[in-house]
Structures are given as C-alpha cells and as structure tokens.
Amino acid sequence: MRLGVILCGGHSSRFGSDKARAEVDGVPLISAVARALAPWCSRVLAVADVPGKYADLGLETIADLQPHLGPVGGIGTALGQGDEPWLLVSPCDLVRPQSAWFADLARAAQPGRRAAAVHHAGRWQPLPCLLARAVAVPGGGGSVFALLEALAAERLARPACWPEQLSANAPAELAALSAAPIPVTLLYFASLAERLGRDREEPSLPAGIDDRGLCALLAARHPVLAELLARTRVAADQSFVRGSLALRPGLEIALIPPVSGG
C-alpha cells in the first residue's frame, strides 16, 4: 500500500500566510488534498515545520527533520515514517483536487520502479509524485526535478483530468482558480429526463451556486424544463440540498422533479 504525504513545510512567503489553511469552497486546501489522497493510501500525513500543526484538522502532522531544505527535505523526513513500500507525495496547495488526479501515479507502483511522475512538454511536473520507500534522498536538499532524474523515474503522460494549473502560490492565483467554473455531472430523473431527451450532462457551474440558482440557470439553458425546475429538488452526495451546493470537480448532482400531480 502507499503512504500519502502532504508537503507543507515552506514559509508561504509569496502567499503571506499559511496557504495550507487557505480555504476554497469553505475547505482548507490541505484538507481537500488529504481527502483526494485517501482512496489510494493506507494513511495520510503532513510534513510541516512543527509537529501537530494540522492536528485540529484531523491530520497527522510530523516535523520536517531537515528544515529549510525544501520539498526534498520533507520527502526525506517522510521516508522514515511507517513501513508502506510506496509514498504518494503531494504539495499542500492543490486547488479542488480530485482522487482521479492521483490514479496514474498510484497505479505506477510496480516492482522494479523507484519513482514516477508526470513528464509533459519536455519537463517534469515534480509534484505530485510517487516514490519507493527504498530510494535514497540527498541529505543536502536539492530539487525534486533532480531527484526524479537521478532515480530514472517512470515518465507518465499528463492525465486528461488535470486542469491547466494545479496549485496556487499566491492569493491572486488562488482567487482566480477558485472563481473558475467547476465541472460537475448533472443527473436528470423521470419527467426531466423525458423532456430533455437525455438523463445526464456534464457542464461547468459557477462556484458558490445554490440549489435555486442551479435550477434557474438550467431553466434558462433548457426552457423546456422551466416549469418542472421551479418545483425540482436537488441532491448531492445522496442528500437533498437547500442552499449552497459546495461544488467540487466531478460532483454528481441529482435533479428530482415533483411526482405526477405533486
């Protein structure tokens, strides 16, 4: 199995505050990363400047034993934790990460390999990456690029599900990425599906939209549904929603029209 490792030992100098705690859709960035890593890992821990830094978020946090050495120092610290044969390593500042972002990396954990990362347009995307526990990490730090080259890492194609930019290094970047439309799946039921002629679509929706705003938006896009949408109930994560939909990429939203005569 794999140990999920979230690197958050930097000083966030460009961000101006602890960017791991910056929120998107009301969720700290580091919490969203931990949730996305969890399906692929036996456990997830964070490497930070002090131990227990994110315990209040329910996240095991260890202190970087090689502070000021950057990501490679954090990786070296994580290699000394646990006994999982593989480490799935991520930065703390991914914006709206999905578990699918890590799928190819997780599946690259194969005998004979020492590391894997995405290699695109002639260069490494150094994080996230996969590392075998048995690898040796330079004690003096260095770059993850150099580490991947030294380990002859498996070069993976850039996943189609990755957005153009994965992470935010400054508040302005985070604001721009947070405001970007979010791809979701809409599931139409009963008379809605009958009138529309299909039972699903995959649009991108504005961040922060609520259930009534969604129905109004869809009524404008699909006038044939307008009368039904005025009385339609909206569900996400198998629960009915009234208010904000807390969108995330890939969220399935069900639209359930009133029963006949209702």
Secondary structure, DSSP 4 states (H G I P E B T S, - for coil): -EEEEEE--S--TTTSS-GGG-EETTEEHHHHHHHHHGGG-SEEEEEESSTTTTGGGT-EEEE-SSTTSHHHHHHHHHTTSS--SEEEEEETTBSS--GGGGHHHHHT--TT--EEEEEETTEEEEEEEEEETT----TT---HHHHHHHTTPEEEPPPTT--S--B-SSHHHHHHHHHS-EE-EEEE-HHHHHHHTSSEE--EE-TT-BHHHHHHHHHHH-GGGHHHHTT-EEEETTEE--SB----TT-EEEEEPPPTT-
